[in-house]
Structures are given as structure tokens and as C-alpha cells.
Amino acid sequence: MTLENKKKHDLKLKRINDAIALKEPDMVPMTPPTELFPIFNAGYTVAEVIYDTSLSKMRHAAIKYLKDFDPDQGTGVGMVFAGEGPALEMSAPKNMRWAGMPGDIIDKNSLQQFIEFPLLLDDEFDEFFSDRTGWILRKALPRSAELLEPFSAFYPDAVVSGARQMAAVFSTPKFKEMIKKFWAIDEFYKSYQEKSAEIAREIEEMGYPNLMGGMAGVPFDSYSDFYRGTILSLTDLYDRPEYVERYIEEAFEQQIEMIRATKGIGEGKFVFMALHKGMDGFMSDEYYRKYYWRHLQQIILEIIDSGKVPYIYTEGRYNSRLDCLSEVPPGKVFYHFETVDMAEAKKKLGNIACISGGFPTSLLDWGTPEQVRDEAKRLLDICAPGGGFIFETSCGLGNCKRENVEALFDTVRTYGKY
């Protein structure tokens, strides 16, 4: 890293860290979640980028975005499955659609789409809790991906019967084909990780901090997202509360142990947590505290104790949850909001945690530069005083009007100075 880029990197990093510590930096940090915008800004389609296994298109898009707009945090391959098209085809997930996939099922410029369905059926709870490994192998894996369907024929008797019987199971044509694809997928991602890491290093060398240091999740979200789906998980709170509690307590202990194992690693980095099922209206306040917040709060505290920053990415409306979110140590947590009364969030959290978000991304798609400037100034007037504010949009940037993105960055940079 050149001396000039090192100075830029350190200034941007201090700006972000000061805001998280509830201080006033030199200006409001600007770190909107980029998502697909760099791809469009570089003139590519999403499908092109997903199937460019060299990652050269994603690299060019990320670097062009950084040079064009100069945010306070780096971007990179991100979570848009850039370059992963062939690997996705090999695994053939049943719960996902992506741009450019065979059959062009979704638009070539669409963000990936996830299809929610239950992996754990109503009559399988006893098996789920008594033989988790067997249930995962024979039922969850085959239901989740076409590649994994051969596991439906795998039974524990084959393991205890000895090598000959196991060899017979793993030597069927379907198992052989699955194993060959496993090898191919593994080789694919070894190369992919090398290229992805090189892009991340290059971007940091340009003077842009890379603050992402891992992910965590709320146990109820994993129960709902991966096992039962939204509707069944919420009805389970009334019909099967004992199963919900049993699972989320197990998952909570595992999550805590995983975080503790990272203590001393990546200190100062962000641990990203997307909150999928905690929004207003999904649960009563009583149930939110019982099934959601008590675990989330403890995970936040464990992340802090590990030396990292909990980056809590709320999804949906979160007005009724602000009192809970205030129950954390001051100056240690970073909250992102999609839809919330930002004035109320500033009032309740201003002396507790750094806040961000609240700027409607749709305004960048459909609004005018003047509307963008007015809304950005309104948000800055509410949230910037006293520090503890990072400017982010409500969600990831998509196919925004470039002039609106320019207006947003220019307004925050000029109007957001302390």
C-alpha cells in the first residue's frame, strides 16, 4: 500500500470507528450496501458477472464503483454469487434461482431469488431430535439440492455393517456421479477463493478498509429460514412451542461456542447479522423477547467480548423493537435499519449505538436528484448531530439512476461535515 493510500485507508477507518464509538468524525461516513449497482455502473448484466468465473468483470465493476464514488468502505465480490454460475449448476439448489441459470427462469439482471419451503415436516420432529444426522442425510439434504438426492438411500445400517456394504452404497452410479461433482465443486471453490481474496487485497491496497469479519445468526431465524419456513415457524410458536424452544436453545449454544472460538481473531472487524423474522408484527413484544431478543442480545454481547463489532442488519419495520435494541453496552454496536422512524431511533439509541440506514433505496431508482438531496439532508439533520451515525441506504443498491447516486454521495460529503 502506498503512503497516500495508507493515509486514505486510515482516515476512512477512523471515520467509521469514531461513528461506532458514538463520536463525531470529520464527516458522516458513507458506506451504502452496493449489491448490484457496481455491475450496472460498469455496463454488465448480472448474468454475465455470475458466469464470469475469472471474476474479471466483478473486479472491474467493484474498482470502477470505488473510483467513481469513493465510499468509506471497500466492496468486492460480495454476496451476489459473482463467478459462481457453473458451481451453482453442479449443486442445483432447489431453493434458489439466479440470473443466467439454464432456462432463464429469472431476469438476466435480477438479484438471486430464494424459494422458501419447509425441510422439516410436521411428522418428523421426533426423528429430528433423536437422529439429527440421519434426518439431515436422508431427508434435508435431498430436499435442498438435486445433487444431494442420492443421500435419500443412505441408511445407518450401511455404516455399521462394514466397509463392503458402505462401498456398495457409495458405488452406485448416482453416488459416483455425486462424488465426482463434489470433487469438481471443491476444486472450483479453491480457485474461486484465491481470486476473490486477491480482489479483496487489491481493493484494500487502494485505501479502502475491509471490515467484514464473519457472520452470525439468531437461532429463531435459522429455525424459520432453514427448517420450517415463515408460516410454519410462526404457527409453531403456538402449536409446538416445546420444539421451537428445544431447537433454538441447541442452536444458541452452538452459536455462542463458534463465536468464542474466534476470540482474538479479526479484532475490530464487523460480524454481520441479518435479522429476518424479528420485524414488527411477526411476533408480539412478549414473544419477541422470549424467542428472539434474549438470544440476539447474548450473541451481541459475545461478539463484543470476542473483540469484534456486531453489525445488526434489521429487515422490515423495526419501530417496536427499539427498546430492546437499546439494551446493549454503549458504543459497541452498529445497527442498520431498513424501515424505521429514524428520529425515534436516534432518540432511543443515540447514546447507545451507532445507527445507519433509513434512506429509501427506491428513491434512487425512481426519484429525481433534487428529491434525493432533500431526503439525504433531512436524514442528516436528524441523525448526524452528536455523531454515532453512518450513512447507508435502506437496502442494497440496484439498478439506480446514476445521477441520483451521484447526488446522494455529493450531498452526504458536503452536507454531512462536522
VENZITA-V756666 format. One record per backbone hydrogen bond with DSSP energy under -1.0 kcal/mol. NH is the residue of the N-H (numbers start at 1). CO is the residue of the C=O. Records with the same first field share a line. If there is no record, write none. Layout:
NH = CO ; CO
//
This chain:
6 = 2
7 = 3
8 = 4
9 = 5
10 = 6
11 = 7
12 = 8
13 = 9
14 = 10
15 = 11
16 = 12
17 = 13
18 = 14
19 = 15
20 = 16
21 = 17
22 = 19
23 = 18
28 = 416
31 = 391
36 = 397
37 = 34 ; 397
40 = 36
41 = 37
42 = 38
43 = 40
44 = 39
47 = 108
49 = 45
50 = 46
51 = 47
53 = 51
55 = 52
59 = 55
60 = 56
61 = 57
62 = 58
63 = 59
64 = 60
65 = 61
66 = 62
67 = 63
68 = 64
69 = 65
70 = 66
72 = 30
74 = 209
83 = 49
84 = 81
85 = 50
88 = 84
89 = 85
90 = 86
91 = 87
92 = 88
94 = 144
97 = 113
101 = 98
104 = 101
110 = 107
113 = 97
115 = 95
119 = 227
120 = 227
124 = 121
128 = 124
129 = 125
130 = 126
131 = 127
135 = 131
136 = 132
137 = 133
138 = 134
139 = 135
140 = 135
141 = 136
143 = 139
144 = 140
145 = 141
146 = 92
147 = 91
149 = 146
151 = 148
152 = 149
153 = 150
154 = 151
158 = 155
159 = 156
160 = 156
161 = 157
166 = 162
167 = 163
168 = 164
169 = 165
170 = 166
172 = 169
176 = 172
177 = 173
178 = 174
179 = 175
180 = 176
181 = 177
182 = 178
183 = 179
184 = 180
185 = 181
186 = 182
187 = 183
188 = 184
189 = 185
190 = 186
191 = 187
192 = 188
193 = 189
194 = 190
195 = 191
196 = 192
197 = 193
198 = 194
199 = 195
200 = 196
201 = 197
202 = 198
203 = 199
204 = 200
205 = 201
206 = 202
207 = 204
208 = 203
213 = 270
216 = 272
222 = 218
223 = 219
224 = 220
225 = 221
226 = 222
228 = 223
229 = 224
233 = 229
234 = 230
235 = 231
236 = 232
238 = 235
239 = 235
240 = 236
244 = 240
245 = 241
246 = 242
247 = 243
248 = 244
249 = 245
250 = 246
251 = 247
252 = 248
253 = 249
254 = 250
255 = 251
256 = 252
257 = 253
258 = 254
259 = 255
260 = 256
261 = 257
262 = 259
263 = 260
264 = 306
265 = 262
268 = 307
269 = 266
270 = 211
271 = 309
272 = 214
273 = 311
275 = 313
280 = 317
282 = 279
288 = 284
289 = 285
290 = 286
291 = 287
292 = 288
293 = 288
294 = 289
296 = 292
297 = 293
298 = 294
299 = 295
300 = 296
301 = 297
302 = 298
303 = 299
304 = 300
305 = 301
306 = 302
307 = 304
308 = 303
309 = 269
311 = 271
312 = 334
313 = 273
314 = 312 ; 336
315 = 275
318 = 339
322 = 319
325 = 321
326 = 322
327 = 324
328 = 326
331 = 352
334 = 310
335 = 354
336 = 312
337 = 356
339 = 316
342 = 340
345 = 341
346 = 342
347 = 343
348 = 344
349 = 345
350 = 346
352 = 349
353 = 349
354 = 333
355 = 388
356 = 335
358 = 337
363 = 360
364 = 361
366 = 362
367 = 363
372 = 368
373 = 369
374 = 370
375 = 371
376 = 372
377 = 373
378 = 374
379 = 375
380 = 376
381 = 377
382 = 378
383 = 379
384 = 380
387 = 384
388 = 23
390 = 355
391 = 29
394 = 359
397 = 33
400 = 398
401 = 364
405 = 401
406 = 402
407 = 403
408 = 404
409 = 405
410 = 406
411 = 407
412 = 408
413 = 409
414 = 410
415 = 411
416 = 412
418 = 26
//
